[in-house]
Amino acid sequence: MAKTTAHGVEGVQALVGQHLGYSDWVEVTQERVNQFAEATGDHQWIHVDPERAKKESPFGGPIAHGYLTLSMLPMLMPQILETTGFRMGVNYGSDKVRFPSPVPVGSRIRAGATLDSVTPIDGGLHMVVTATIEIEGGSKPACVATTVSRRYV
């Protein structure tokens, strides 16, 4: 996918209200789910036991953790927006996160993003982005997150 590039505070401000584009599709594998379970200690069977999930889960198989889906944004967002003219950027938090649809293991997801607002701060800017993670062929998004970050000049 084509990446949106913005240079400096003015370049980023010019993108407010615009859809910035989409990331590439990424497969959510059982290995990734298992690694996330190890890292977080969340070993709920609907994520890490494919056989049981096929038999007992209302989803028909294992699903990714919602927070795994959210945690993929730092990998997906740089494919959508590149900001130049800043010495660094930091995650500042999330204002709202929802998981409207589960992500079946083996499915592919991608992110799309809209730049909601930019506020100048001392030494840089404060950005609010709505990121939507969709499932290939799905009717509802897997995750909708209003994320907040800062860029420093």
PyMOL commands that place a pseudoatom at each C-alpha (Angstrom):
pseudoatom trace, name=CA, resn=MET, resi=1, chain=A, elem=C, hetatm=0, pos=[0.000, 0.000, 0.000]
pseudoatom trace, name=CA, resn=ALA, resi=2, chain=A, elem=C, hetatm=0, pos=[1.098, 3.581, -0.600]
pseudoatom trace, name=CA, resn=LYS, resi=3, chain=A, elem=C, hetatm=0, pos=[2.319, 5.354, 2.508]
pseudoatom trace, name=CA, resn=THR, resi=4, chain=A, elem=C, hetatm=0, pos=[1.230, 8.885, 3.430]
pseudoatom trace, name=CA, resn=THR, resi=5, chain=A, elem=C, hetatm=0, pos=[4.222, 11.055, 4.276]
pseudoatom trace, name=CA, resn=ALA, resi=6, chain=A, elem=C, hetatm=0, pos=[4.104, 14.354, 6.143]
pseudoatom trace, name=CA, resn=HIS, resi=7, chain=A, elem=C, hetatm=0, pos=[7.036, 16.630, 6.926]
pseudoatom trace, name=CA, resn=GLY, resi=8, chain=A, elem=C, hetatm=0, pos=[7.112, 18.691, 10.086]
pseudoatom trace, name=CA, resn=VAL, resi=9, chain=A, elem=C, hetatm=0, pos=[4.315, 20.164, 12.145]
pseudoatom trace, name=CA, resn=GLU, resi=10, chain=A, elem=C, hetatm=0, pos=[2.682, 21.973, 9.211]
pseudoatom trace, name=CA, resn=GLY, resi=11, chain=A, elem=C, hetatm=0, pos=[2.751, 18.864, 7.025]
pseudoatom trace, name=CA, resn=VAL, resi=12, chain=A, elem=C, hetatm=0, pos=[1.020, 16.789, 9.691]
pseudoatom trace, name=CA, resn=GLN, resi=13, chain=A, elem=C, hetatm=0, pos=[-1.522, 19.541, 10.433]
pseudoatom trace, name=CA, resn=ALA, resi=14, chain=A, elem=C, hetatm=0, pos=[-2.468, 19.592, 6.734]
pseudoatom trace, name=CA, resn=LEU, resi=15, chain=A, elem=C, hetatm=0, pos=[-3.660, 15.978, 7.020]
pseudoatom trace, name=CA, resn=VAL, resi=16, chain=A, elem=C, hetatm=0, pos=[-6.232, 16.554, 9.790]
pseudoatom trace, name=CA, resn=GLY, resi=17, chain=A, elem=C, hetatm=0, pos=[-9.570, 15.007, 8.862]
pseudoatom trace, name=CA, resn=GLN, resi=18, chain=A, elem=C, hetatm=0, pos=[-8.095, 12.833, 6.126]
pseudoatom trace, name=CA, resn=HIS, resi=19, chain=A, elem=C, hetatm=0, pos=[-8.068, 9.081, 5.784]
pseudoatom trace, name=CA, resn=LEU, resi=20, chain=A, elem=C, hetatm=0, pos=[-4.368, 8.249, 5.626]
pseudoatom trace, name=CA, resn=GLY, resi=21, chain=A, elem=C, hetatm=0, pos=[-4.588, 4.874, 3.900]
pseudoatom trace, name=CA, resn=TYR, resi=22, chain=A, elem=C, hetatm=0, pos=[-4.111, 1.219, 4.759]
pseudoatom trace, name=CA, resn=SER, resi=23, chain=A, elem=C, hetatm=0, pos=[-1.338, -1.091, 5.875]
pseudoatom trace, name=CA, resn=ASP, resi=24, chain=A, elem=C, hetatm=0, pos=[-0.496, -4.358, 4.182]
pseudoatom trace, name=CA, resn=TRP, resi=25, chain=A, elem=C, hetatm=0, pos=[-2.445, -7.481, 5.133]
pseudoatom trace, name=CA, resn=VAL, resi=26, chain=A, elem=C, hetatm=0, pos=[-0.864, -9.595, 7.901]
pseudoatom trace, name=CA, resn=GLU, resi=27, chain=A, elem=C, hetatm=0, pos=[-1.802, -13.169, 8.797]
pseudoatom trace, name=CA, resn=VAL, resi=28, chain=A, elem=C, hetatm=0, pos=[-2.588, -13.801, 12.451]
pseudoatom trace, name=CA, resn=THR, resi=29, chain=A, elem=C, hetatm=0, pos=[-0.967, -17.177, 13.091]
pseudoatom trace, name=CA, resn=GLN, resi=30, chain=A, elem=C, hetatm=0, pos=[-1.367, -19.574, 15.990]
pseudoatom trace, name=CA, resn=GLU, resi=31, chain=A, elem=C, hetatm=0, pos=[2.341, -19.088, 16.682]
pseudoatom trace, name=CA, resn=ARG, resi=32, chain=A, elem=C, hetatm=0, pos=[1.833, -15.316, 17.098]
pseudoatom trace, name=CA, resn=VAL, resi=33, chain=A, elem=C, hetatm=0, pos=[-1.153, -15.943, 19.398]
pseudoatom trace, name=CA, resn=ASN, resi=34, chain=A, elem=C, hetatm=0, pos=[0.857, -18.416, 21.489]
pseudoatom trace, name=CA, resn=GLN, resi=35, chain=A, elem=C, hetatm=0, pos=[3.784, -15.986, 21.763]
pseudoatom trace, name=CA, resn=PHE, resi=36, chain=A, elem=C, hetatm=0, pos=[1.411, -13.243, 22.923]
pseudoatom trace, name=CA, resn=ALA, resi=37, chain=A, elem=C, hetatm=0, pos=[-0.069, -15.639, 25.498]
pseudoatom trace, name=CA, resn=GLU, resi=38, chain=A, elem=C, hetatm=0, pos=[3.439, -16.362, 26.797]
pseudoatom trace, name=CA, resn=ALA, resi=39, chain=A, elem=C, hetatm=0, pos=[4.338, -12.676, 26.948]
pseudoatom trace, name=CA, resn=THR, resi=40, chain=A, elem=C, hetatm=0, pos=[1.151, -11.647, 28.784]
pseudoatom trace, name=CA, resn=GLY, resi=41, chain=A, elem=C, hetatm=0, pos=[0.267, -14.738, 30.799]
pseudoatom trace, name=CA, resn=ASP, resi=42, chain=A, elem=C, hetatm=0, pos=[-3.164, -14.897, 29.125]
pseudoatom trace, name=CA, resn=HIS, resi=43, chain=A, elem=C, hetatm=0, pos=[-3.466, -18.590, 28.254]
pseudoatom trace, name=CA, resn=GLN, resi=44, chain=A, elem=C, hetatm=0, pos=[-7.257, -18.729, 27.935]
pseudoatom trace, name=CA, resn=TRP, resi=45, chain=A, elem=C, hetatm=0, pos=[-8.162, -21.823, 25.907]
pseudoatom trace, name=CA, resn=ILE, resi=46, chain=A, elem=C, hetatm=0, pos=[-10.129, -19.879, 23.276]
pseudoatom trace, name=CA, resn=HIS, resi=47, chain=A, elem=C, hetatm=0, pos=[-6.738, -18.530, 22.167]
pseudoatom trace, name=CA, resn=VAL, resi=48, chain=A, elem=C, hetatm=0, pos=[-4.200, -21.317, 22.741]
pseudoatom trace, name=CA, resn=ASP, resi=49, chain=A, elem=C, hetatm=0, pos=[-6.075, -24.640, 22.499]
pseudoatom trace, name=CA, resn=PRO, resi=50, chain=A, elem=C, hetatm=0, pos=[-7.179, -25.060, 18.863]
pseudoatom trace, name=CA, resn=GLU, resi=51, chain=A, elem=C, hetatm=0, pos=[-8.818, -28.464, 19.376]
pseudoatom trace, name=CA, resn=ARG, resi=52, chain=A, elem=C, hetatm=0, pos=[-10.901, -27.347, 22.344]
pseudoatom trace, name=CA, resn=ALA, resi=53, chain=A, elem=C, hetatm=0, pos=[-11.743, -24.059, 20.620]
pseudoatom trace, name=CA, resn=LYS, resi=54, chain=A, elem=C, hetatm=0, pos=[-13.050, -25.970, 17.574]
pseudoatom trace, name=CA, resn=LYS, resi=55, chain=A, elem=C, hetatm=0, pos=[-15.309, -28.085, 19.795]
pseudoatom trace, name=CA, resn=GLU, resi=56, chain=A, elem=C, hetatm=0, pos=[-16.434, -25.665, 22.509]
pseudoatom trace, name=CA, resn=SER, resi=57, chain=A, elem=C, hetatm=0, pos=[-15.939, -22.100, 21.334]
pseudoatom trace, name=CA, resn=PRO, resi=58, chain=A, elem=C, hetatm=0, pos=[-18.820, -20.135, 19.790]
pseudoatom trace, name=CA, resn=PHE, resi=59, chain=A, elem=C, hetatm=0, pos=[-16.238, -18.883, 17.255]
pseudoatom trace, name=CA, resn=GLY, resi=60, chain=A, elem=C, hetatm=0, pos=[-15.582, -22.313, 15.693]
pseudoatom trace, name=CA, resn=GLY, resi=61, chain=A, elem=C, hetatm=0, pos=[-11.863, -22.226, 16.416]
pseudoatom trace, name=CA, resn=PRO, resi=62, chain=A, elem=C, hetatm=0, pos=[-9.175, -20.260, 18.200]
pseudoatom trace, name=CA, resn=ILE, resi=63, chain=A, elem=C, hetatm=0, pos=[-9.243, -16.462, 18.124]
pseudoatom trace, name=CA, resn=ALA, resi=64, chain=A, elem=C, hetatm=0, pos=[-6.564, -13.857, 18.711]
pseudoatom trace, name=CA, resn=HIS, resi=65, chain=A, elem=C, hetatm=0, pos=[-6.530, -11.919, 21.959]
pseudoatom trace, name=CA, resn=GLY, resi=66, chain=A, elem=C, hetatm=0, pos=[-8.139, -8.517, 21.520]
pseudoatom trace, name=CA, resn=TYR, resi=67, chain=A, elem=C, hetatm=0, pos=[-5.058, -6.917, 23.013]
pseudoatom trace, name=CA, resn=LEU, resi=68, chain=A, elem=C, hetatm=0, pos=[-2.859, -8.814, 20.544]
pseudoatom trace, name=CA, resn=THR, resi=69, chain=A, elem=C, hetatm=0, pos=[-4.841, -7.199, 17.744]
pseudoatom trace, name=CA, resn=LEU, resi=70, chain=A, elem=C, hetatm=0, pos=[-4.395, -3.780, 19.359]
pseudoatom trace, name=CA, resn=SER, resi=71, chain=A, elem=C, hetatm=0, pos=[-0.689, -4.430, 19.969]
pseudoatom trace, name=CA, resn=MET, resi=72, chain=A, elem=C, hetatm=0, pos=[-0.129, -4.887, 16.239]
pseudoatom trace, name=CA, resn=LEU, resi=73, chain=A, elem=C, hetatm=0, pos=[-0.783, -1.175, 15.604]
pseudoatom trace, name=CA, resn=PRO, resi=74, chain=A, elem=C, hetatm=0, pos=[2.873, -0.176, 16.203]
pseudoatom trace, name=CA, resn=MET, resi=75, chain=A, elem=C, hetatm=0, pos=[3.799, -2.575, 13.372]
pseudoatom trace, name=CA, resn=LEU, resi=76, chain=A, elem=C, hetatm=0, pos=[0.956, -1.500, 11.048]
pseudoatom trace, name=CA, resn=MET, resi=77, chain=A, elem=C, hetatm=0, pos=[0.828, 2.284, 11.533]
pseudoatom trace, name=CA, resn=PRO, resi=78, chain=A, elem=C, hetatm=0, pos=[4.305, 3.059, 10.086]
pseudoatom trace, name=CA, resn=GLN, resi=79, chain=A, elem=C, hetatm=0, pos=[3.083, 1.416, 6.866]
pseudoatom trace, name=CA, resn=ILE, resi=80, chain=A, elem=C, hetatm=0, pos=[0.291, 4.027, 6.758]
pseudoatom trace, name=CA, resn=LEU, resi=81, chain=A, elem=C, hetatm=0, pos=[1.887, 7.267, 7.954]
pseudoatom trace, name=CA, resn=GLU, resi=82, chain=A, elem=C, hetatm=0, pos=[5.489, 8.399, 7.951]
pseudoatom trace, name=CA, resn=THR, resi=83, chain=A, elem=C, hetatm=0, pos=[6.291, 11.663, 9.694]
pseudoatom trace, name=CA, resn=THR, resi=84, chain=A, elem=C, hetatm=0, pos=[9.621, 13.307, 8.946]
pseudoatom trace, name=CA, resn=GLY, resi=85, chain=A, elem=C, hetatm=0, pos=[11.292, 16.336, 10.463]
pseudoatom trace, name=CA, resn=PHE, resi=86, chain=A, elem=C, hetatm=0, pos=[10.865, 15.082, 14.021]
pseudoatom trace, name=CA, resn=ARG, resi=87, chain=A, elem=C, hetatm=0, pos=[13.600, 13.708, 16.246]
pseudoatom trace, name=CA, resn=MET, resi=88, chain=A, elem=C, hetatm=0, pos=[11.302, 11.210, 17.943]
pseudoatom trace, name=CA, resn=GLY, resi=89, chain=A, elem=C, hetatm=0, pos=[7.764, 10.046, 18.525]
pseudoatom trace, name=CA, resn=VAL, resi=90, chain=A, elem=C, hetatm=0, pos=[6.119, 8.425, 21.535]
pseudoatom trace, name=CA, resn=ASN, resi=91, chain=A, elem=C, hetatm=0, pos=[2.848, 6.671, 22.226]
pseudoatom trace, name=CA, resn=TYR, resi=92, chain=A, elem=C, hetatm=0, pos=[0.826, 8.785, 24.647]
pseudoatom trace, name=CA, resn=GLY, resi=93, chain=A, elem=C, hetatm=0, pos=[-2.114, 6.413, 25.120]
pseudoatom trace, name=CA, resn=SER, resi=94, chain=A, elem=C, hetatm=0, pos=[-5.543, 5.516, 23.826]
pseudoatom trace, name=CA, resn=ASP, resi=95, chain=A, elem=C, hetatm=0, pos=[-8.771, 7.384, 24.432]
pseudoatom trace, name=CA, resn=LYS, resi=96, chain=A, elem=C, hetatm=0, pos=[-11.098, 4.590, 23.331]
pseudoatom trace, name=CA, resn=VAL, resi=97, chain=A, elem=C, hetatm=0, pos=[-10.635, 0.970, 22.247]
pseudoatom trace, name=CA, resn=ARG, resi=98, chain=A, elem=C, hetatm=0, pos=[-13.311, -1.467, 21.088]
pseudoatom trace, name=CA, resn=PHE, resi=99, chain=A, elem=C, hetatm=0, pos=[-13.167, -5.017, 19.693]
pseudoatom trace, name=CA, resn=PRO, resi=100, chain=A, elem=C, hetatm=0, pos=[-16.369, -5.391, 17.602]
pseudoatom trace, name=CA, resn=SER, resi=101, chain=A, elem=C, hetatm=0, pos=[-15.383, -8.710, 16.010]
pseudoatom trace, name=CA, resn=PRO, resi=102, chain=A, elem=C, hetatm=0, pos=[-13.043, -11.559, 17.002]
pseudoatom trace, name=CA, resn=VAL, resi=103, chain=A, elem=C, hetatm=0, pos=[-10.028, -12.343, 14.812]
pseudoatom trace, name=CA, resn=PRO, resi=104, chain=A, elem=C, hetatm=0, pos=[-9.969, -16.047, 13.884]
pseudoatom trace, name=CA, resn=VAL, resi=105, chain=A, elem=C, hetatm=0, pos=[-6.498, -17.561, 13.896]
pseudoatom trace, name=CA, resn=GLY, resi=106, chain=A, elem=C, hetatm=0, pos=[-5.346, -17.896, 10.297]
pseudoatom trace, name=CA, resn=SER, resi=107, chain=A, elem=C, hetatm=0, pos=[-7.191, -14.806, 9.093]
pseudoatom trace, name=CA, resn=ARG, resi=108, chain=A, elem=C, hetatm=0, pos=[-5.544, -11.707, 7.704]
pseudoatom trace, name=CA, resn=ILE, resi=109, chain=A, elem=C, hetatm=0, pos=[-5.899, -8.217, 9.120]
pseudoatom trace, name=CA, resn=ARG, resi=110, chain=A, elem=C, hetatm=0, pos=[-4.888, -4.729, 8.079]
pseudoatom trace, name=CA, resn=ALA, resi=111, chain=A, elem=C, hetatm=0, pos=[-5.191, -1.276, 9.585]
pseudoatom trace, name=CA, resn=GLY, resi=112, chain=A, elem=C, hetatm=0, pos=[-6.637, 1.905, 8.181]
pseudoatom trace, name=CA, resn=ALA, resi=113, chain=A, elem=C, hetatm=0, pos=[-6.263, 5.280, 9.855]
pseudoatom trace, name=CA, resn=THR, resi=114, chain=A, elem=C, hetatm=0, pos=[-7.755, 8.764, 9.962]
pseudoatom trace, name=CA, resn=LEU, resi=115, chain=A, elem=C, hetatm=0, pos=[-5.960, 11.732, 11.505]
pseudoatom trace, name=CA, resn=ASP, resi=116, chain=A, elem=C, hetatm=0, pos=[-8.549, 13.254, 13.843]
pseudoatom trace, name=CA, resn=SER, resi=117, chain=A, elem=C, hetatm=0, pos=[-6.629, 16.161, 15.332]
pseudoatom trace, name=CA, resn=VAL, resi=118, chain=A, elem=C, hetatm=0, pos=[-3.240, 17.770, 15.791]
pseudoatom trace, name=CA, resn=THR, resi=119, chain=A, elem=C, hetatm=0, pos=[-2.489, 20.099, 18.686]
pseudoatom trace, name=CA, resn=PRO, resi=120, chain=A, elem=C, hetatm=0, pos=[0.798, 21.989, 18.968]
pseudoatom trace, name=CA, resn=ILE, resi=121, chain=A, elem=C, hetatm=0, pos=[2.659, 21.300, 22.214]
pseudoatom trace, name=CA, resn=ASP, resi=122, chain=A, elem=C, hetatm=0, pos=[5.909, 22.653, 23.579]
pseudoatom trace, name=CA, resn=GLY, resi=123, chain=A, elem=C, hetatm=0, pos=[8.561, 21.179, 21.286]
pseudoatom trace, name=CA, resn=GLY, resi=124, chain=A, elem=C, hetatm=0, pos=[6.260, 19.303, 18.931]
pseudoatom trace, name=CA, resn=LEU, resi=125, chain=A, elem=C, hetatm=0, pos=[2.723, 18.124, 18.411]
pseudoatom trace, name=CA, resn=HIS, resi=126, chain=A, elem=C, hetatm=0, pos=[0.007, 15.948, 19.946]
pseudoatom trace, name=CA, resn=MET, resi=127, chain=A, elem=C, hetatm=0, pos=[-1.777, 13.699, 17.401]
pseudoatom trace, name=CA, resn=VAL, resi=128, chain=A, elem=C, hetatm=0, pos=[-5.070, 11.831, 17.724]
pseudoatom trace, name=CA, resn=VAL, resi=129, chain=A, elem=C, hetatm=0, pos=[-5.659, 9.062, 15.187]
pseudoatom trace, name=CA, resn=THR, resi=130, chain=A, elem=C, hetatm=0, pos=[-8.571, 6.673, 14.783]
pseudoatom trace, name=CA, resn=ALA, resi=131, chain=A, elem=C, hetatm=0, pos=[-7.166, 3.325, 13.669]
pseudoatom trace, name=CA, resn=THR, resi=132, chain=A, elem=C, hetatm=0, pos=[-9.491, 0.616, 12.412]
pseudoatom trace, name=CA, resn=ILE, resi=133, chain=A, elem=C, hetatm=0, pos=[-8.210, -2.943, 12.112]
pseudoatom trace, name=CA, resn=GLU, resi=134, chain=A, elem=C, hetatm=0, pos=[-10.280, -4.967, 9.683]
pseudoatom trace, name=CA, resn=ILE, resi=135, chain=A, elem=C, hetatm=0, pos=[-10.417, -8.670, 8.938]
pseudoatom trace, name=CA, resn=GLU, resi=136, chain=A, elem=C, hetatm=0, pos=[-10.105, -9.689, 5.306]
pseudoatom trace, name=CA, resn=GLY, resi=137, chain=A, elem=C, hetatm=0, pos=[-13.612, -10.632, 4.153]
pseudoatom trace, name=CA, resn=GLY, resi=138, chain=A, elem=C, hetatm=0, pos=[-15.143, -9.560, 7.473]
pseudoatom trace, name=CA, resn=SER, resi=139, chain=A, elem=C, hetatm=0, pos=[-18.233, -7.398, 7.842]
pseudoatom trace, name=CA, resn=LYS, resi=140, chain=A, elem=C, hetatm=0, pos=[-17.209, -5.707, 11.115]
pseudoatom trace, name=CA, resn=PRO, resi=141, chain=A, elem=C, hetatm=0, pos=[-13.845, -4.361, 12.249]
pseudoatom trace, name=CA, resn=ALA, resi=142, chain=A, elem=C, hetatm=0, pos=[-11.730, -6.360, 14.667]
pseudoatom trace, name=CA, resn=CYS, resi=143, chain=A, elem=C, hetatm=0, pos=[-10.574, -3.278, 16.557]
pseudoatom trace, name=CA, resn=VAL, resi=144, chain=A, elem=C, hetatm=0, pos=[-11.313, 0.432, 16.536]
pseudoatom trace, name=CA, resn=ALA, resi=145, chain=A, elem=C, hetatm=0, pos=[-8.897, 2.501, 18.599]
pseudoatom trace, name=CA, resn=THR, resi=146, chain=A, elem=C, hetatm=0, pos=[-8.507, 6.217, 19.131]
pseudoatom trace, name=CA, resn=THR, resi=147, chain=A, elem=C, hetatm=0, pos=[-4.781, 6.482, 19.711]
pseudoatom trace, name=CA, resn=VAL, resi=148, chain=A, elem=C, hetatm=0, pos=[-2.778, 9.428, 20.966]
pseudoatom trace, name=CA, resn=SER, resi=149, chain=A, elem=C, hetatm=0, pos=[0.868, 10.053, 20.148]
pseudoatom trace, name=CA, resn=ARG, resi=150, chain=A, elem=C, hetatm=0, pos=[3.368, 12.866, 20.243]
pseudoatom trace, name=CA, resn=ARG, resi=151, chain=A, elem=C, hetatm=0, pos=[6.105, 13.915, 17.861]
pseudoatom trace, name=CA, resn=TYR, resi=152, chain=A, elem=C, hetatm=0, pos=[9.009, 16.079, 19.020]
pseudoatom trace, name=CA, resn=VAL, resi=153, chain=A, elem=C, hetatm=0, pos=[11.095, 18.362, 16.780]
for i in range(1, 153): cmd.bond("trace and resi %d" % i, "trace and resi %d" % (i + 1))
show_as sticks, trace
zoom trace
